[in-house]
Amino acid sequence: MRVLVVEDEARLAAALRRGLVAEGFTVDVAGDGNTGLNQALYGDYDAVILDIMLPGRSGYDVVRLLREREVWVPVLMLSAKDGEYDQADGLDYGADDYLTKPFSFVVLLARLRALLRRGTPARPAVLTAGDVRLDPALREVRVNDEPVALTPREYSLLEYLLRNPGRVVSKTELLDHGWEASEDVAPNTVEVYVGYLRRKLGKQVITTVRGAGYVLGR
């Protein structure tokens, strides 16, 4: 099994390499984001261990560009940051798992083996409704093949509607999906965001079902 370690802390990178080689892996090491991206694109690896804070290009950029170029090698991200939003960002950009520094090598090895057992993940299916196309892998939305810029919340609501084709989705469902329970959300918030989506995607894309909710393409 070939593993690429992208880590700019030389001592940590060397320790990871020694440990993984002792476990039977073939290991290459890159010390910056640009080199790591190049090696991951063309190196035919079974997995990538990727730090977030890198010189040249961040780990977020590396994994995002890998997925944009349809390279689906499993990625385990490493970070000194332990905030839940940092973890969510890494996973949203396309990482498969996340480990916070400092970590146990035994835990890293177990996480890595779990990723390898899963194999290379399948490319997420593109979601469509009429002329609207949402690509979860690229986090890209297009209408009539033209890119449309959505905020994270608009994207989240559209994705939920697309994953429930032909079904009336209630305002309560959309609130539960798009906002945290602790957030103070005005009663008409869903209507406001549906209005934003209609302006960007076209008025006919989302239909209001009076007293029930919203449905795509009816």
MILONU-317773 format. One record per atom (N, C-alpha, C): x, y, z; residue in three letters. Coordinates in steps of 0.001 Angstrom, whole numbers, plus 524288, in hexadecimal, padded with zeros to 5 digits. Each point is the difference from the previous one (the first is absolute). Layout:
XYZALA;...
This chain:
8034E7FB5680000MET;7FCB2804AA80000MET;80372804DD80000MET;7FEC8803AC7FC88ARG;80309804D37FF8BARG;7FD12804758029FARG;802B7802BF80376VAL;7FDB98044E802EDVAL;80354804E17FF2FVAL;7FD67804657FF2ELEU;802A5805047FFABLEU;7FEF68030580503LEU;80423801C980293VAL;7FF958034B804A2VAL;8016A805937FE62VAL;7FC57803AB800A2VAL;800FC8057D7FEC1VAL;80012802F08052EVAL;804B680131801E0GLU;800BA8023180539GLU;804FC8033E80011GLU;7FF93804EF801CEASP;80498803667FFE8ASP;8033E7FFC0804FFASP;7FE007FD948042AGLU;803267FF39804B5GLU;8038D7FB487FF0CGLU;804FD801097FF29ALA;8039F7FBEA7FE41ALA;800477FB6A803CAALA;800158012680517ARG;8006C7FBBF803D1ARG;7FB207FC917FFF7ARG;7FB70802777FFA6LEU;7FB2A7FCF37FFD0LEU;7FFB07FCD47FAF8LEU;80165802697FB9FALA;7FFE07FD327FB04ALA;8039F7FB4380020ALA;804B5800B68023BALA;803B77FBA880051ALA;7FDFB7FBB580395ALA;7FD858018B80454ALA;7FDE37FC1C8039CALA;7FB947FCEB7FD75ALA;7FC9E802B27FD32LEU;7FBBE7FD577FD42LEU;8022E7FC3B7FBE8LEU;803E9801C77FD1FARG;802547FCA27FC06ARG;8024E7FB1980275ARG;803078009B8043CARG;8025B7FB7280291ARG;7FBD17FC37801E4ARG;7FC08802138028BGLY;7FBE87FCA880215GLY;7FD047FD177FBC9GLY;7FEB8802C87FBC4LEU;7FD007FD837FBCCLEU;803457FC017FD03LEU;804F0801427FF13VAL;803757FC337FD6BVAL;800777FB1180351VAL;8005C8009E8052EALA;800517FB7780379ALA;7FB0D7FCA97FFBFALA;7FB9F802707FE7AGLU;7FB137FD257FF7CGLU;7FF2D7FDD67FA86GLU;803EA800A87FC9EGLY;7FFBB7FDA87FACEGLY;7FE4B803927FBA3GLY;7FF648050B80110PHE;7FE68803A97FBEEPHE;804BE8021B7FD08PHE;7FF20801687FB21THR;803C3803137FD06THR;7FE67805B180097THR;803A48034A801B8VAL;7FE908054F8018EVAL;803498040D7FD1DVAL;7FD62803F17FDCBASP;8028B804A97FDF6ASP;7FE72804968036DASP;80367803E380057VAL;7FF078048D80349VAL;80082804F07FCBDVAL;7FC5180396800A5ALA;80049805367FDA6ALA;7FFB5804078045EALA;80325804267FF8FGLY;80059803C880434GLY;7FD068050A7FF29GLY;7FD2C800757FBA1ASP;7FCDC804B17FF17ASP;7FB407FE927FCB8ASP;7FC41803987FFD3GLY;7FB127FED67FD6BGLY;800667FF407FA2AGLY;80326803227FD6BASN;8006E7FF7F7FA4EASN;8027A7FAD67FE65ASN;804337FE7C802BBTHR;8027B7FAF47FED0THR;7FC497FB8D8013DTHR;7FD45800708046AGLY;7FC4D7FBE680170GLY;7FBA77FF5A7FC07GLY;7FDF4804677FE19LEU;7FBE17FFC07FC0BLEU;801FA7FD4F7FB14LEU;804868017F7FE2DASN;802317FDB57FB42ASN;800D17FA1D80099ASN;802267FE6D80486GLN;800E87FA69800CFGLN;7FADD7FD068007EGLN;7FC2680251802A4ALA;7FAF97FD55800A4ALA;7FD1D7FF727FAD1ALA;800A6803E57FC8FLEU;7FD5C7FFC57FAF0LEU;802277FBAB7FC8ALEU;805237FF1580046TYR;8027E7FC977FC2ETYR;802BE7FB458025ATYR;7FFBD7FF5480533GLY;803207FBF280284GLY;7FD677FAC7800C6GLY;7FAE57FF837FECFASP;7FD497FAFC8007DASP;8007C7FDCE8058CASP;7FE5480319803D4TYR;800477FE608057BTYR;7FAEF7FD64801B4TYR;800767FCB980404ASP;7FB677FD7880244ASP;7FD788037180425ASP;802FB803B080239ALA;7FDEB803A5803E2ALA;803B8804988008AALA;7FDE48045E801E5VAL;8031C804AC80102VAL;7FEFB801C280597VAL;8043D800F8802ECILE;7FFA7802618052DILE;8019B805AC7FF47ILE;7FC7A803A380122LEU;80097805677FE3CLEU;7FF4C803D98047DLEU;80422802F88012AASP;7FF9280427803E2ASP;7FCF8804927FDACASP;7FD778031D8035FILE;7FD17804837FE17ILE;8038E804BC7FF49ILE;8031380137803FAMET;80358804AC7FFDEMET;805237FEAC7FD48MET;800538015C7FB03LEU;8048F7FEB97FCD0LEU;80202804E17FD43LEU;805138005A7FF0FPRO;80202804497FCC5PRO;7FE7D7FF337FA4DPRO;7FF37804517FD4FGLY;7FEDE7FFB57FA63GLY;7FA4B7FF817FEC1GLY;7FD6F7FC238025FARG;7FA7C7FF007FEF9ARG;7FDCE7FCF9804A0ARG;7FB8F8019D801FFSER;7FDD97FD618049ASER;7FDF77FA977FEA7SER;7FF7B7FCCA80408GLY;7FDAE7FAD87FF40GLY;7FA77800497FDFAGLY;7FD0D8040A801A4TYR;7FAB8800C47FDF3TYR;8002D800917FA0ETYR;803A0803437FE1BASP;80075800C77FA57ASP;8019B7FAF97FD41ASP;803947FD2380269VAL;801DC7FB277FD8AVAL;7FB827FC2D7FF3FVAL;7FD047FF0080421VAL;7FBCF7FC1C7FF82VAL;7FBB1801FC7FC64VAL;7FEEB8051B8002EARG;7FBFE8021E7FC84ARG;801927FF4D7FA42ARG;804EA8012B7FECDLEU;801CC7FF827FA96LEU;800447FA507FE45LEU;8015E7FC8280390LEU;7FFEB7FA717FEA3LEU;7FA867FE5B7FE60LEU;7FC1C801878030BARG;7FAA27FE6F7FEC2ARG;7FE12802AA7FB0EARG;80183804F57FF31GLU;7FE6B802A77FB2FGLU;8022C7FD3E7FB32GLU;804987FDA480092ARG;8026C7FD3F7FB9FARG;7FEB57FA3180009ARG;7FC0F7FEA28032BGLU;7FDDE7FAB48003AGLU;804057FBF6801A9GLU;803488018D803B8VAL;8038D7FC5680290VAL;7FD817FEAE80544VAL;7FE607FB1C800A1TRP;7FCCB7FE7280481TRP;803087FCCA803F7TRP;805398005F7FFF4VAL;8033B7FD39803CEVAL;7FE3A8017880584VAL;7FF9C7FC43803A5PRO;7FE818014180561PRO;803D7803CA80285PRO;7FDF5803F5802A8VAL;803398040B80277VAL;7FEC08003F805D4VAL;804177FF6580329LEU;7FFA6800BC805ACLEU;802A58052B8014DLEU;7FD00803CC801EBMET;8022C8052580124MET;802038003D80599MET;80456802D1800ABLEU;8024A800EC80522LEU;7FFD3805D38011BLEU;7FED480176804EESER;7FFEC8058980146SER;800F4800ED805BESER;802A88045480118ALA;80095801C18056AALA;7FB0A802A1801D9ALA;7FC7C801487FC69LYS;7FB028026180164LYS;7FC327FBB7801A3LYS;7FD17800F480440ASP;7FC4D7FC03801C3ASP;7FA62801E68000BASP;7FEF28048A7FD83GLY;7FAA8801F47FFD1GLY;7FCA27FCBC7FC5FGLY;7FAFC7FF898015AGLU;7FC847FCCB7FCCEGLU;7FF4C8024E7FA93GLU;8006F805337FF75TYR;7FF76802567FAD5TYR;804B47FECD7FC9BTYR;804A27FFA08026BASP;804A57FE837FD03ASP;7FF687FA757FDE7ASP;7FE037FC8580344GLN;7FF207FAA77FE40GLN;7FBE87FFE07FBABGLN;7FBC5802F0800BEALA;7FBDF8001E7FC09ALA;8020B802207FADBALA;8034C8041A8003BASP;8023A8022C7FB32ASP;803307FBE87FD1CASP;8034D7FD34802E4GLY;803317FBFA7FD85GLY;7FCB87FBDF7FD4FGLY;7FBEE7FE3F80297LEU;7FCA17FC047FDB3LEU;7FCDD802317FB73LEU;7FE44804EF8007EASP;7FD14802687FBAFASP;80352800937FB1EASP;8050680114800B0TYR;803748008C7FB73TYR;801367FAC27FD73TYR;7FEDB7FBAE802B3GLY;800BC7FAE97FD88GLY;8034E7FC24802F3GLY;801EA80166804B0ALA;802FB7FC3B8031DALA;7FC687FB98801D4ALA;8024F7FB7F8010CASP;7FCF67FB72801ABASP;800207FF36805E6ASP;803F480214802A4ASP;8005B7FFA2805A9ASP;8037E8046B801F1ASP;7FFF9800E080524TYR;802958048C8024CTYR;802427FE678053BTYR;804DD80162800FALEU;8029E7FEA6804E1LEU;802AB804E880224LEU;7FF1D8011480508THR;8021E804B48026ETHR;8052E7FED9802B3THR;803CF8037C7FF27LYS;8050B7FF96802A3LYS;7FF7C801F1805A0LYS;803037FDC5803A7PRO;803517FB577FF79PRO;7FCA07FB1D7FFE9PRO;801D37FBF97FD60PHE;7FCFD7FB2F7FF74PHE;803877FB5380109PHE;7FD907FBA880123SER;802CD7FB18800AESER;800EB7FD837FAA9SER;804BD7FE087FF22PHE;8010C7FD527FB0DPHE;7FC747FB477FF5FPHE;7FEC17FD6A80458VAL;7FC8B7FB697FFC9VAL;7FAA4801997FDE5VAL;7FE0F80485801C2VAL;7FAE9801DE7FE1EVAL;8005F801787FA42VAL;80421802C77FE82LEU;800B08015F7FA7DLEU;8002A7FB227FC98LEU;802D27FC0F801B9LEU;8006E7FB347FCF3LEU;7FAB17FD607FF6ELEU;7FCED7FFFC80439ALA;7FACF7FD9F7FFC0ALA;7FC6C803027FC44ALA;800518053C80033ARG;7FCCB8032F7FC72ARG;801A47FF1B7FA52ARG;8051B7FFBF7FF20LEU;802027FF2A7FAB6LEU;7FE437FAB77FDE3LEU;8006D7FBF780329ARG;7FE617FACB7FE41ARG;7FA257FFD07FEF2ARG;7FCFA802D680322ALA;7FA5A800317FF0FALA;7FED88027E7FAB2ALA;802CC804387FEAELEU;7FF42802747FAE1LEU;801827FC507FB97LEU;804417FD33800BBLEU;801C77FC6C7FBEFLEU;7FC337FB767FF42LEU;7FD8B7FE498043EARG;7FC1D7FBCB7FF79ARG;7FB50801D57FCD6ARG;7FEA6804FA800A1ARG;7FB99802157FCFFARG;8014F800687FA35ARG;80511800C87FED5GLY;801A2800B17FA96GLY;7FEF1805837FE29GLY;8012E8010A7FB27THR;7FF238052A7FDB7THR;7FA2F801167FFB6THR;7FE368044D8025BPRO;7FA6C8011980007PRO;7FDE98010F7FA8APRO;7FB1F7FE837FF34ALA;7FD7C801167FB01ALA;7FF06805D97FF7EALA;8002F801D67FB44ARG;7FEDB805827FF1BARG;7FA4A800FF8014AARG;7FEDA804108033CPRO;7FA918011A8015CPRO;7FCB3801057FB2BPRO;7FB2E7FE2580016ALA;7FC84800AA7FB8EALA;7FE6D805B77FF75ALA;7FFB6801CC7FB25VAL;7FE31805447FEE5VAL;7FA178002080092VAL;7FDF98041A80286LEU;7FA628009A800DELEU;7FDDD803E17FC01LEU;7FB937FEAE7FD9CTHR;7FDBF803687FC03THR;7FA2280090800B7THR;7FE168047A7FE4AALA;7FA5D800F57FFA1ALA;7FF3D803F57FBA4ALA;7FDDF7FE4A7FB9DGLY;7FF76803757FB86GLY;8054F801E67FE32GLY;800AE805217FFDBASP;804F2802447FE34ASP;803E5800E18046FASP;7FE7C7FE87804CAVAL;80363800C380490VAL;8034A7FB1F800E4VAL;8050C800CE800C4ARG;803A67FBAA800BBARG;8038380138804A5ARG;800117FC93803E6LEU;8034C800BE8049BLEU;803C97FB7080060LEU;804FF8013D80017ASP;8041D7FC1080059ASP;8022D800018058EASP;7FE917FC228034EPRO;801DD7FFF680571PRO;805EB7FF888006EPRO;802767FD627FC55ALA;805AE7FF5780045ALA;802CD8052F7FF62ALA;7FE20803397FC68LEU;80271805077FEF5LEU;7FD6380479802FDLEU;7FBAB7FED4802AEARG;7FCC4803FC8028EARG;7FEC78045A7FC17ARG;7FE3B7FE5B7FB6FGLU;7FEFE803A17FBB6GLU;7FA557FF8B7FE4FGLU;7FD9A804817FEFAVAL;7FAA4800317FE06VAL;80005802B27FAAFVAL;7FD377FDB57FC4CARG;7FF88802567FAD1ARG;7FA48800217FE51ARG;7FE91804057FD1BVAL;7FAD7800707FD98VAL;800E5800EA7FA36VAL;7FDC47FC907FCC7ASN;80104800357FA56ASN;805D9800037FEE7ASN;802DA7FCFF8031EASP;805A97FF457FF9AASP;80320804EA80150ASP;7FD6E803E98024EGLU;802C5804AA801C3GLU;800A97FFBB805EEGLU;804BD8010180210PRO;800CE7FFA7805A6PRO;7FCE280423802ECPRO;7FDFD7FE7180487VAL;7FCFE8037E8035FVAL;8027E7FFF980568VAL;801348049580209ALA;8026A800688052AALA;7FBD08000E80438ALA;800477FC4580394LEU;7FC5D7FFBB80466LEU;803008008B80515LEU;7FD7A80239803E9THR;802457FFFB8053DTHR;7FFBA7FA7480229THR;803167FEBE80408PRO;7FFB67FABA80246PRO;7FA837FE718019APRO;7FCF0803A08022CARG;7FAB57FEA1801B8ARG;7FC5F7FF2C7FB56ARG;8006D803437FC09GLU;7FCE47FF337FB43GLU;801507FABD7FD92GLU;805077FEC47FFC1TYR;801B47FAFF7FDD6TYR;7FDA67FB7E80319TYR;8002D800598052DSER;7FE027FBD280358SER;7FA327FF197FF20SER;7FCF7804377FFA2LEU;7FA5E7FF747FF32LEU;7FED07FDC47FA98LEU;802C5801D37FC10LEU;7FF267FDE97FABALEU;8015B7FA357FFC6LEU;8045F7FE8680254GLU;801837FA7A7FFF8GLU;7FBCC7FCA98029CGLU;7FDCE801DC8045CTYR;7FBEF7FD01802B5TYR;7FB357FF5C7FC89TYR;7FE748042C7FD5CLEU;7FB827FF9B7FC73LEU;8011A7FC307FB84LEU;804C78003D7FDEDLEU;801677FC7E7FBACLEU;800317FA4D801B6LEU;8013A7FF14804F0ARG;8002B7FAA0801F0ARG;7FA8F7FDF580178ARG;7FC19803567FF64ASN;7FA9B7FE7080100ASN;7FC99801667FB51ASN;801487FDE37FB62PRO;7FD48801977FB39PRO;7FA427FE6D80013PRO;7FCAA803937FE3FGLY;7FA767FED37FF8BGLY;7FD137FFE380525GLY;802A8800F380451ARG;7FD7B7FFD280521ARG;7FF918057E8022EARG;7FB8F8011B8026AVAL;7FF55805138027BVAL;803188000780517VAL;8039A803B380072VAL;803528007F804A1VAL;7FDF68048880340VAL;7FEDA7FF08804E7SER;7FDB68040380357SER;8040C8040C801A5SER;7FE098048C801AELYS;8037E804048020CLYS;802F27FE03804CALYS;7FD507FCEE80335THR;802897FDE8804B6THR;804997FC8A7FE9ATHR;7FF5E7FCB87FC04GLU;804547FCAD7FE3CGLU;804A0803457FE3DGLU;7FEF2804087FCF9LEU;8043D8034E7FE03LEU;802AC802F180471LEU;7FCF8801C8803D3LEU;80255802838048CLEU;8037D7FC38802FALEU;7FE0B7FB39800D0ASP;8030B7FC12802DBASP;804FE7FE9D7FD19ASP;7FFB58000F7FAD0HIS;804957FE867FCE6HIS;803F7804747FF93HIS;7FE15804CC7FF7EGLY;8037A804517FEAFGLY;801EB8034880485GLY;7FD9D7FF628049BTRP;8017A8034480467TRP;8009E7FCB1804EETRP;80381801AA80368GLU;800A67FD6980503GLU;7FB5E8014480387GLU;7FEB57FC4C8037CALA;7FB8F800CA80381ALA;800C4804C180387ALA;804F38013680120SER;801288045B80386SER;7FF8F805557FD57SER;7FFA1800137FACBGLU;7FFC3804F47FD38GLU;7FA958027480080GLU;7FFF18051E800A0ASP;7FB17802E68004BASP;7FE53801617FA75ASP;7FC3B7FD067FDF1VAL;7FE7A800817FA85VAL;7FA7F802367FFAEVAL;7FF5B8041D7FCEEALA;7FAE2802657FF3FALA;7FC687FC4F7FD0AALA;7FAD48005C800F8PRO;7FC497FC617FD7APRO;800348000F7FA0CPRO;801378048A7FDAFASN;7FFF5800537FA46ASN;8055B7FF087FD8FASN;803C97FE0880307THR;8054F7FF557FE05THR;8002C7FC577FB4FTHR;7FD2E7FBA980041VAL;800007FC4F7FBA2VAL;7FDDC8029C7FB19VAL;7FBD5803078008AGLU;7FDCB802B77FB7AGLU;8040B803AB7FD8FGLU;802EE802AB80358VAL;80400803A07FE14VAL;804177FD177FCC9VAL;801DF7FB8A801FCTYR;804167FD1A7FD46TYR;7FDF27FD5C7FB15TYR;7FB2C7FE4680015VAL;7FDAC7FDED7FB36VAL;7FFB7804537FBE5VAL;7FED3804CC801BBGLY;800058046D7FC6CGLY;8055E800F47FDA1GLY;804107FF9880346TYR;805538008F7FDF6TYR;801167FBE67FBC9TYR;7FE8B7FB268011DLEU;800FE7FBC87FC3FLEU;7FD02800E67FAE7LEU;7FB29801BF80064ARG;7FCF7800FA7FB42ARG;80285804317FCA3ARG;8020E8041E80287ARG;8027B804297FCFAARG;804DD7FE057FD30ARG;802B87FC4D80251LYS;804DC7FE167FDAFLYS;7FF1D7FB777FC2CLYS;7FBF87FCD680102LEU;7FF397FB467FCDDLEU;7FB92800777FC0CLEU;7FC76803B1800E8GLY;7FB61800737FCB0GLY;7FB137FF4C8033EGLY;7FC05803297FEE8LYS;7FB468000480343LYS;7FD097FADC7FFE4LYS;800847FD157FBC1GLN;7FCE37FB397FF74GLN;8028F7FB2F8027BGLN;804BB80092801ECVAL;802D17FB6A80205VAL;7FD8D7FDE4804F8VAL;7FE748037D80391ILE;7FDCC7FE5D80505ILE;7FA5E801D980048ILE;7FC787FC5B800DETHR;7FA6B801338004CTHR;7FE387FFF7805AETHR;7FCEB803F88017ATHR;7FDAD8001680531THR;7FAEC7FCEB7FFF6THR;7FF807FC618039EVAL;7FB257FD17800BDVAL;7FD708024E804E0VAL;7FBE6802F97FF3FARG;7FDB7803128043EARG;7FE997FC93804B7ARG;801F1801A58047AGLY;7FEC77FD3F804CDGLY;8032B7FB18800E3GLY;803747FE8F7FC42ALA;802E67FB1A80076ALA;805E9800BB7FFBFALA;801D48034A7FC4EGLY;805AC800AB7FF8AGLY;8019B801257FA6FGLY;804417FD8D7FE5CTYR;8024C801187FAD9TYR;801667FAED7FD3ETYR;7FFD28003F7FAC4VAL;801737FB807FCDDVAL;802EE801FA7FB37VAL;803AF7FCF27FE22LEU;802F58016C7FB57LEU;7FD1B7FE5D7FB19LEU;7FFB6803A87FC56GLY;7FE967FEB47FAA5GLY;7FA717FE517FF17GLY;7FC778014C8035EARG;7FA8E7FE6B7FF0DARG;7FD3D804297FCDBARG;
